[in-house]
Amino acid sequence: MQIGEISQRSGITVRMLRFYEAEGLLRPHRTDSGYRDYSEADVEEAKRIKQLADAGLTVEAMHDLLPCIISPKPTFHPCDRLRARLEGEVAKLDKRLADMERSRSQIAGYLADLPVEVPAVMSQE
């Protein structure tokens, strides 16, 4: 199948499919004339990539996790480094959440310090 069809079936843009191929996550067959020829297995792999991308995982993390997926859910086989990789990803998310909470608190404080009534600005003519 051509790239447009796998894009439609997987929910991944053509641009991102090309990016994932360049990163080595997808490896479609090439015809004699050089066109990509995607298989059903490529569709399933693209769907797994989308699940991991939607979870916010990096291409580097996907390289580690994709070989460990054994079902569409995805369900993971306990591959080498799987637990450490997932724990590391959770730790990164926890840090980002803490940073966002600090930012939110600071901005909410700015808002709380504003006067209730904003004085009308007089035009200077």
Buried (B, 14 or more C-beta within 10 A) or exposed (E): BEBEEBBEBBEBEEEBBBBBBEEEBBEBEEEEEEEBEBEEEBBBBBBBBBBBBEEEBEBEBBBBBBEBBEEEEBEBEEBEEBEEBBEEBEEBEEEEEEEEEEEEEEEEEEEEEEEEEEEEEEEEE
